[in-house]
Amino acid sequence: MRLEAKYRWLPTPFRSLMLFVVWLLLNNSVAPGHLILAAILAVAIPLATFPFRTKQPLVLKPGKALQYLLLVLYDILMANIEVAIKILGPTRKLKPAFVKVPIDLAQSMPITILASTVSLTPGTVSAEVYPWPEDMADGAEPQQRYLLIHVLDLDDEAALIETIKTRYEKPIKEIFAC
């Protein structure tokens, strides 16, 4: 991967800024030596790791991303309460199951965010994504992708799939315009 001239010294400016700030915060110092070392690391680390990066979609709607984050935090809170009630009750009534959720996302970062969201919400955990985007041969026909999730208590599989697709996948598609 070749860097364009404008990105030659700072291929990922935001990451460089974060490295600079984190270094200073970890050392709790703004001494000249730490400022110089932070600057060197902020330039060197992104340059050294840039060839290993895969191109990911940009967040095109940051407001929607913030709204999604708040939605996920709310869902985590509510799911914690639901799971606590279910496991404190008779566990014989629980109906654990694996569910195969078809997903329309094609890039690894949005898929990872969706799988992480499902795993962060108590009562569900992502088990597998197949086929993974990088596993597809170049020029191969796109296949339907699935997110395999484990659910602690499944009442209605179709409703769960619809909830994941509309509540999580749809906003992710809007955030990344994919």
N, C-alpha and C positions, 0 to 999 in steps of 0.2 A: 504494500500500500504506500503510495507516494504522497507526500504532503504538498499541498498547494503553497505557493510562495507566501501568502498572507498568514498561513498557519505554521510556518516553519519553526518558530521558536515557542509558540504557545498553541499546540494543536487542540487543546481543550481548555480555553481560558477560565471557565468557571471552576473546573477541577483544580487548575493551578492556584486559583484564588483560595479555594477551600483548603488545599494542602498547606498553603502559606499560613492561613489563619489557624488551622488545627495545630501546626507545628508550634506556633507561638503560644497557643493556649495550653498545649501539653507541657511546655517548658515554663509556663507562667513567667515569661520574660520578654521584654522588647529590647534587650541589650543588642548592641551592634552586631556581635557575633551570631546571635540567634536570628536576627533579621537577614543577614547575609546567607546563613545556612538555609533558612526557610525559603529564600528566593531561589537558591541553587536547587533545592529539592522540588520546589514548585515548577521549575522548568524541566529538570532532568527526569523526574518520574513519569510525567505524561509523554515526554519524548521517547523514553525507553519502552513504554508500554503501548504506545500508539499502534505499532504494527500488529499487535495481538487483538485489537478491538474489532468487533464486528459492527457494521453500520446498523444503528438502531433508529427507529422513527423518533421524531422530535415531538415534544409535548406542544401541540398547536393551540390548545385551549387551557391555559393555566387556571382560569377561573373554574372551569368544569373539573379540573383535576383536584382543586381544593374542595369543591362540592362533593366529589367522589370520596375523598379522604374523610370528610365529615360523615358521610353516609356509612362508610365502612366502620368508623369508630362507633357510631350509634348501633350498627348491627352487631358489633362485637359485644357491646354492653348488654344489649337485649338477649343475645344468644347465650351469654354467660348466665343470665338469670334463668332462661329456659332450661339450659343443661343442668344447672344446680337443682331446679325443681324436679326434673326427670330422674336424676341419679339419686336424689334423696327419697324418691318414691319407690314403688315396687319395680325393680329392674327387670322382672320377668316380662313386663309389658313393653319393653323396648324392642324395636324391630330394626336391628342394624342391617345395612345393605350396602352393596356397591352399586353405583349408578354411573352409566356412560352418558356424559353430556356432550352432544355435538357442539363444536365451537367453530366460528367463522374467522377467527383471528389467524393470521398467517406469519407474523413476525414473532421472534422469540421474546422480546421484552414485553409486549402486551400479553402474551400467553403466560409469561412468568408472573406478571402482576395479577392476572385473573386467578391462577393457581394459588398464589400466595394469599389473595383475598379469601378464597374458599378455605384455605388451611388456617388462617387467622381467626375465622369465625368458629367459635366452639360448636362442637357437634358434627363438624364436617372436616375432612382432611383430603387434600389432593394426593392421589396415589400415583398417577401416571398421566403423561400427555403423549398421545401417539397419533400419527407419526410426528416426531419433532421436526420443525422446519429444516434443520441442517441435515437430517437423515434422508431427505428427498434428493434423488439424483438430479444433477443439472439437466434441465429441460424435461424433467418428468412431469406427467400430468398431476395437477394438484389433487390430493386425496382429501376426503373429509377427515378433519381432525377431531379427536375426542379428548375430553378431560375425564379421567376415571376418578371418581371421588368415593370416599367411604362416609356413610351417614350413620350417626348414632341411632337415630329413630326415624324411620321412613314411613310416612303415611301415604303420600301420593307422589309417585315418581315423576309424572308429567308436570305437576305443579312445581316440584323442586327444579326441574330442568328449565321451566319457563321463568322461574324466579331468578335463577343464575344468569340466564340469557338476557333478561330485561333489566334486572337490577344492577348487574355487574358488567357483563360483556358489552352491552349497548353503550354505556358511558365510556368504557375504555376505547371502543371503536371511535367515538366522537373525540375523545381527548387526543388520540394519535392520528385521527383521520385515516383509518385503515379499514 
